């Protein structure tokens, strides 16, 4: 299942390594993933893929940053990305993006809707952009699709409108889940949930990166892991036989 857990706003982010972009020559991955999201074949898909690009990122490379334009839908083909935001003066990781997941500029994706007079009157065309940045945790490859092109296709074809709606719904549900976890669970409970949900992701993260995701200090993270390690050791300790 896809997970559009990073919804980027217009003029929010900047591609920082244009020299690493190359035309997308092999469309198989993007075609399969988009068909999975949309629930079937998509008309005029070739017109979208004709302008798509593949971008290779090394660990630590910045894909996009706050305040810069980035009107793309991002498909993660390989590797692990992190979406981070400033919160109360501290950098926090909001979400991780792994293979098969989707990050999208929803304002560009819904450009045809947001250009309606009623939307403009309500201020949606000037909606503030959150201070997100997206960077590579590991070596990664992503596919960049023009979200404005998808918006145009969605206005003409029901299949693309369905795909766009599913991206919005899944992103909204994922965001709601993250907020619920932050409000109702302790740091240790959220760490256990992350381990259960994405063990492969955790195996690729440093202690600092996990602490940033949980919103705690590295010292607190060390204590949390030490307590968890102690409990696991105790659970494996054999019980001595007692004879009468």
C-alpha positions in Angstrom: 0.0 0.0 0.0 1.3 3.5 -0.8 1.8 6.1 1.8 1.7 9.7 0.8 3.0 10.8 4.2 4.7 14.0 3.0 2.3 16.6 1.6 4.3 19.5 0.4 2.8 22.9 -0.3 3.5 25.2 -3.3 6.6 27.3 -3.3 7.8 25.3 -0.3 10.7 23.3 -1.4 13.7 23.4 -3.8 15.4 20.7 -5.8 19.0 21.2 -4.8 20.8 18.8 -7.2 19.5 19.4 -10.7 22.7 18.0 -12.2 21.6 14.6 -10.9 18.3 14.6 -12.7 18.0 12.5 -15.8 15.0 11.6 -18.1 13.1 8.6 -16.9 13.9 5.9 -19.4 12.3 3.0 -17.6 8.7 3.6 -16.6 7.8 0.2 -15.2 8.1 1.1 -11.5 6.1 4.4 -11.9 3.5 2.8 -14.0 2.9 -0.1 -11.6 2.8 2.2 -8.5 0.4 4.7 -10.1 -1.9 1.9 -11.3 -1.9 0.5 -7.7 -2.9 3.8 -6.3 -5.5 4.5 -8.9 -6.9 1.0 -8.8 -6.3 0.2 -12.5 -5.0 1.5 -15.8 -4.7 5.3 -16.2 -5.5 7.0 -19.5 -2.8 9.2 -21.1 -0.2 8.0 -18.6 2.4 8.2 -21.3 2.0 12.0 -21.5 2.9 12.2 -17.8 5.8 9.8 -17.9 7.2 11.6 -21.0 8.2 14.5 -18.7 9.1 12.5 -15.6 12.6 12.4 -14.3 14.7 10.1 -12.1 16.8 11.6 -9.4 19.7 9.8 -7.6 20.4 11.0 -4.0 23.3 10.2 -1.7 22.9 9.9 2.0 22.4 13.4 3.4 21.4 15.0 0.1 18.6 17.6 0.4 15.7 17.0 -2.0 13.7 20.1 -1.1 13.6 22.8 1.5 11.2 25.4 3.0 10.2 28.4 1.0 11.1 27.1 -2.5 9.0 25.9 -5.3 8.7 22.1 -5.9 5.6 21.3 -7.9 6.2 17.5 -8.0 4.8 14.2 -6.9 7.7 12.1 -5.6 7.7 8.3 -5.9 10.3 6.6 -3.8 11.9 3.8 -6.0 14.8 3.0 -3.7 16.2 4.0 -0.3 14.9 6.0 2.6 14.0 9.6 2.9 13.1 11.7 6.0 10.7 14.6 6.2 11.6 17.1 8.9 10.2 20.3 10.3 11.2 22.9 12.9 9.1 22.6 16.1 9.7 24.8 19.1 13.2 25.6 18.0 14.1 21.9 17.5 14.3 19.9 14.3 11.9 17.0 14.3 11.4 14.2 11.9 7.7 14.1 10.8 7.8 11.0 8.7 10.0 8.5 6.8 9.5 7.6 3.2 10.6 4.2 1.9 10.3 2.3 -1.3 6.8 2.5 -2.8 5.7 5.5 -0.8 4.6 8.8 -2.2 5.2 12.4 -1.3 3.2 15.1 -3.0 2.6 18.8 -3.4 -1.1 18.7 -2.8 -1.6 22.3 -3.7 -0.1 21.7 -7.1 -2.0 18.4 -7.3 -5.3 20.2 -6.7 -4.5 23.3 -8.7 -7.6 23.1 -10.8 -9.8 23.1 -7.7 -7.8 25.8 -5.9 -8.1 28.1 -8.9 -11.9 28.2 -8.5 -13.2 31.7 -7.4 -14.8 30.3 -4.3 -11.5 28.7 -3.2 -9.6 31.9 -3.8 -12.2 33.9 -1.8 -11.6 31.6 1.1 -7.9 32.1 1.0 -6.9 28.6 -0.2 -4.9 30.0 -3.0 -2.7 31.6 -0.4 -2.5 28.7 2.1 0.6 28.9 4.2 3.3 26.3 3.5 4.6 24.2 6.5 8.3 24.4 7.1 9.2 20.9 5.8 12.4 19.7 4.3 13.0 16.3 2.7 16.4 14.7 2.6 17.9 11.3 2.0 18.7 9.1 5.0 20.3 6.5 2.8 21.3 6.4 -0.9 18.0 6.7 -2.7 16.4 7.0 -6.1 13.1 9.0 -6.6 10.9 9.7 -9.5 9.6 13.2 -10.0 6.2 13.7 -11.7 4.7 17.1 -12.5 1.8 17.4 -10.0 0.2 20.1 -12.2 0.0 17.7 -15.1 -1.7 15.2 -12.8 -4.2 18.0 -11.8 -5.0 18.6 -15.5 -5.5 14.9 -16.2 -7.7 14.6 -13.1 -9.9 17.3 -14.5 -10.4 15.3 -17.7 -10.4 11.6 -16.6 -12.2 9.9 -13.7 -9.4 7.5 -13.2 -6.9 10.3 -12.5 -9.4 12.0 -10.2 -9.7 8.8 -8.3 -5.9 8.5 -8.0 -5.7 12.1 -6.7 -8.4 11.6 -4.2 -6.8 8.4 -2.9 -3.5 10.3 -2.5 -5.2 13.0 -0.5 -7.2 10.5 1.7 -4.2 8.3 2.5 -2.0 11.3 3.3 -4.7 12.7 5.6 -5.2 9.4 7.4 -1.4 9.0 7.9 -1.1 12.5 9.3 -4.0 11.9 11.6 -2.4 8.7 12.8 0.9 10.5 13.5 -0.9 13.2 15.5 -2.9 10.7 17.5 0.3 8.8 18.4 2.1 12.1 19.5 -0.9 13.1 21.6 -1.8 9.8 23.3 1.4 7.7 23.4 4.6 8.0 25.3 7.9 8.2 23.5 8.6 4.6 24.4 5.2 3.5 23.1 5.8 5.3 19.8 9.2 3.7 19.5 7.7 0.3 19.9 5.0 1.2 17.3 7.7 2.3 14.9 9.6 -1.0 15.4 6.5 -3.0 14.9 5.4 -1.1 11.8 8.7 -0.5 10.0 11.6 -2.7 11.4 13.6 -2.3 8.2 13.4 1.5 8.5 14.6 1.4 12.1 17.5 -0.8 11.2 18.8 2.0 8.8 18.5 4.8 11.4 21.0 6.2 13.8 20.1 6.8 17.4 20.0 10.5 16.7 17.5 10.1 13.8 15.2 7.9 16.0 15.4 10.5 18.8 14.5 13.3 16.3 11.5 11.3 15.1 10.3 10.7 18.7 10.9 14.3 19.6 13.3 13.5 22.5 16.9 14.2 23.3 19.7 11.7 22.5 20.2 11.2 26.2 16.6 10.2 26.7 16.8 8.0 23.7 19.8 6.2 25.2 17.9 5.6 28.4 14.9 4.4 26.6 17.0 1.8 24.6 18.8 0.7 27.7 15.5 0.1 29.5 14.2 -1.8 26.5 17.4 -3.9 26.3 17.2 -4.7 30.0 13.6 -5.9 29.7 14.5 -8.1 26.7 17.4 -9.6 28.6 15.2 -10.3 31.6 12.6 -12.0 29.4 15.2 -14.3 28.0 16.7 -15.2 31.4 15.9 -18.9 32.2 13.8 -19.6 35.3 15.7 -21.8 37.8 14.2 -25.2 38.7 13.3 -25.5 42.3 13.3 -29.0 43.8 11.4 -30.1 46.9 
